[in-house]
Amino acid sequence: MARTRSFSAADAVRAARDQFWEHGYEATSLADLERVTGLNRSSLYQAFGNKRQLFTLAVENYLTEVAAPRLAALEAPDATEAQVVDYFESLAAAMANAPGRLARRGCLVVNSITELAAHDPEAHAVGVSYRARLLGAFTGALPPATAAQQAELLTGTVIAVLVTARLDPAQAAALARAAAAEFRAG
């Protein structure tokens, strides 16, 4: 008779997500995953296959629980330039108000792009998809005459803010506020 699982897979994925988000894929060991999930190595393998499969689930969870809510207003069919400004202001607030360790996390997807995309086709594909999602959200919220160029600049700015957060969250917040102010003034 098979034993039933006595843990929450969703909680384990969230714990792994936070570990990967803070430390990266390559710096996260199986021992780290055992510690944060509370599962032993055998249970991790039975539930999630391997470290890479757990990472894939963690990234999917990040996109669903963290990225999608932040992008929701910008991706709405009725989004306008006001949502673009709001997006950058909320990004600035998140960087400025999160405790240092959390603010320094940046973005799990952008971190994965910088860490893995050059040699990992799956990470590359996720990065391309995320960038396209940002670009599409901005393009949809902007006037068609200027959307293509502005959306490219705004997408690059978001990625710059999220990379800068790993170095200096206060500077990342300042960059996001500057983008909001520049866009509002333009």
FENDAUR-V552024 format. One record per pair of residues at least 12 apart in sequence whose C-alpha atoms are under 10 Angstrom apart, sorted by the first residue. I is the first residue (numbers start at 0). J is the second residue. Records with the same first field share a line. If there is no record, write none. Layout:
I = J, J
//
This chain:
4 = 42, 46
6 = 36, 37, 38, 42
7 = 36
8 = 36, 43, 46, 47
9 = 56, 57, 60
10 = 36
11 = 32, 33, 35, 36, 37, 38, 43, 46, 47, 53, 57
12 = 32, 35, 36, 47, 53, 54, 55, 56, 57, 58, 59, 60, 61
13 = 35, 36, 56, 57, 58, 60, 61, 64
14 = 32, 33, 34, 35, 36, 37, 57
15 = 27, 31, 32, 33, 34, 35, 36, 50, 53, 54, 56, 57, 58
16 = 32, 35, 53, 54, 55, 56, 57, 58, 59, 60, 61, 107
17 = 35, 57, 58, 61, 101, 104, 107
18 = 31, 32, 34, 35, 36, 54, 57, 104
19 = 31, 32, 53, 54, 57, 58, 104, 107, 110, 111
20 = 54, 57, 58, 61, 101, 103, 104, 105, 106, 107, 108, 109, 110, 111
21 = 100, 101, 102, 103, 104, 105, 106, 107, 110, 165
22 = 104, 107, 110
23 = 54, 104, 107, 110, 111, 113, 114, 115
24 = 50, 51, 54, 107, 110, 111, 114, 115
25 = 111, 114, 115
27 = 50
28 = 50
29 = 43, 49, 50
32 = 50, 53
55 = 121, 122, 125
57 = 107
58 = 107, 108, 111, 122, 125
59 = 108, 125
61 = 106, 107, 108
62 = 106, 107, 108, 129
65 = 106, 107
66 = 106, 107, 108, 129
67 = 132
69 = 86, 89, 90
70 = 82, 83, 86, 132, 133, 136, 137
71 = 86, 136
72 = 85, 86, 136, 140
73 = 85, 86, 133, 135, 136, 137, 138, 139, 140
74 = 132, 133, 135, 136, 137, 138, 139, 140
75 = 136, 139, 140
76 = 136, 139, 140
77 = 139, 140
78 = 136, 137, 138, 139, 140, 141
79 = 137, 138, 139, 140, 141, 142
80 = 137, 139, 140, 141, 142, 182, 183
81 = 140, 141, 179, 182, 183
82 = 136, 137, 140, 141
83 = 136, 137, 140, 141, 150, 153, 178, 179, 182, 183
84 = 175, 176, 178, 179, 180, 181, 182, 183
85 = 176, 179
86 = 137, 157, 175, 176, 179
87 = 153, 156, 157, 160, 172, 174, 175, 176, 177, 178, 179, 180, 182
88 = 172, 173, 175, 176, 177, 178, 179, 180
89 = 172, 175, 176, 179
90 = 157, 160, 161, 171, 172, 174, 175, 176, 179
91 = 160, 168, 169, 170, 171, 172, 173, 174, 175, 176, 177, 178, 179
92 = 169, 172, 173, 175, 176
93 = 168, 171, 172
94 = 160, 161, 164, 167, 168, 169, 170, 171, 172, 173, 175
95 = 164, 168, 169, 170, 171, 172, 173
96 = 168, 169, 172
97 = 168
98 = 168
99 = 164, 165, 167, 168, 169
100 = 165, 168
101 = 164, 165, 168
102 = 161, 164, 165, 166, 167, 168, 169, 171, 172
103 = 161, 162, 163, 164, 165, 166, 167, 168, 169, 171
104 = 161, 162, 164, 165, 166, 168
105 = 158, 160, 161, 162, 163, 164, 165, 166, 167, 168, 171
106 = 158, 160, 161, 162, 164, 165
107 = 161
108 = 122, 123, 125, 126, 127, 129, 130, 158, 161
109 = 122, 125, 126, 129, 130, 157, 158, 159, 161, 162
110 = 126, 158, 161, 162, 165
111 = 123, 125, 126
112 = 124, 125, 126, 127, 129
113 = 126, 162
130 = 151, 154, 155, 157, 158
131 = 151, 154
132 = 154
133 = 150, 151, 153, 154, 155, 157, 158
134 = 146, 147, 149, 150, 151, 152, 153, 154, 155
135 = 147, 150, 151, 154
136 = 150, 154
137 = 149, 150, 151, 152, 153, 154
138 = 150, 151, 153, 154
149 = 182
152 = 178
153 = 178, 179, 182
156 = 174, 175, 178
157 = 171, 174, 175, 178
159 = 171, 174, 175
160 = 172, 173, 174, 175, 178
161 = 174, 175
//
